Amino acid sequence: MNLLGSIISGFVFVGAAQAGVVINEIHYNSRPNNAQDEFVELYNSGDTPVDLSGWFFNDGFDFTFPVGTQIGVGGYVVVAKNPAALLERYGLGALGPFDGGLSGEGERIELRRADGSVADEVNYQDNFPWPTAAGGAGSSMELIHPDLDNDLGGSWRSSKIVVLPKLIYLPEDGPGWRWRAGTNEASSPINAWTEASFVEDGTWVTQKLPIGFGRVGTQSFNPPIAGMVGNYTSCFFRNEFEIVDGEVPQEILLRYLLDDGMVVYINGSEVFRTDNMAAGQLAFDDESGGSGDENNWLETSINGGAAGLKEGTNVIAVHAFNTSLGSNDFGLNIELLRPEPDTEADPEPSAGLVNTVFSEVAPPFIRQVSHSPKQPTSGESTVITAKVTDPDGVASVTLEV
């Protein structure tokens, strides 16, 4: 059989999609199949926040956004089939549940504004040119860039494992921590102090970890806290860490040595609380429900999406508690790091994070590939056609065999 080459049909210049709220990630076929962690992620590619109150999905599945739902500039909103399953598996909170399900064979997903107008739609498939590994191999389907036409299969790729080396963001015994005594609330509203935008007043001081007093394992406090006994049961802590462009991790590791309990926030979202702390909003004068393991370093994994990790400056905030006003010891030491990569792990979705396949440069889109005749005989000339498009235009196409 002689392949004469390729004939390009239907050359089309495709411009960037209109900025705004776009369907940015779809996880439609879980691994295992009964995981119930299906979701759709929205991303705001515009330059203003968007009020999603009353917006709805009604093609593919049914869900209406509650009043007050906002998506900030560069922000994400995840809608899940089963939010509890998503939280358990990835540590990520999501809206939902939604009625119906995402078809494993592909279907149209339509997002409408409150007035019924179409905001975005994707008619995905489970075969080429759509990402095939998203069809039950563990990956989700991620948009390469939010400005691409997301109704084209070539604009998407299967999520992948991002292999980044171990990196310590905040070392144990680290400098630069800001803290204040819990003699009253640190802010009004009560959790404003956990936000990156919070401005510390004169009640905050700078000190190197560990911070505390009394006998806490082998920790040495310099200087120790003076005046905590009989006066207050908690302390507030803050620090910043940087994430370089293109390296937002899917997971970070929090290591801690603690006496006695704590609640941890990153970028304003609670990401961890020790088992000896009560549920719900805690006040400055609350106490831990028991002693911590002050002789051993412990660790917990934190989902990057749940922490709202972002490129640039991120803020960790810790509210640490003693067991009682009369306790004779208290202390905190922390290490925050990006752990060693597990190169044997299955790929996972990246809900709430920059897509693992994100790129400023996308390859041309190839689709509608066919050849004629369908079953050529020996020596018969064969014509192969394909529709090839690119936002920047396509000068030429070459077929190599």
FENVENUR-V42730 format. One line per field, one symbol per residue. psi: psi as a letter, one per 30 degrees, with the letter a starting at -180 (. if undefined). Layout:
psi = ???
This chain:
psi = kkjfakkjkhkkkjlklkkakljfkkjfjljlfgfhhklkkkkjgagklkjgkfllkgjelkkkklkfkkjlkglkkkkkejeeeeeeefgkkllallkalkkfgklkkkkklfgfkkelkkillglkglkfffhggflajkkekffljggkeffllkllkjjklkkjejllgllgkkllkhfakfljlegffflffkjkaffklklkllkalajjbgkkkjllkkgekfelfllkkklllkklkghjlfklkjkkkkjellkkkkhfkkfkklfgkllakklfglllgllliffkkllkkkkeeefhklkbklkkkkjkklflegkglklkkkkkljlkkjfflkkllhkglkkfgkkfkkllkklhkllkleiklkfkkkkklljklkfgljelkkkk.
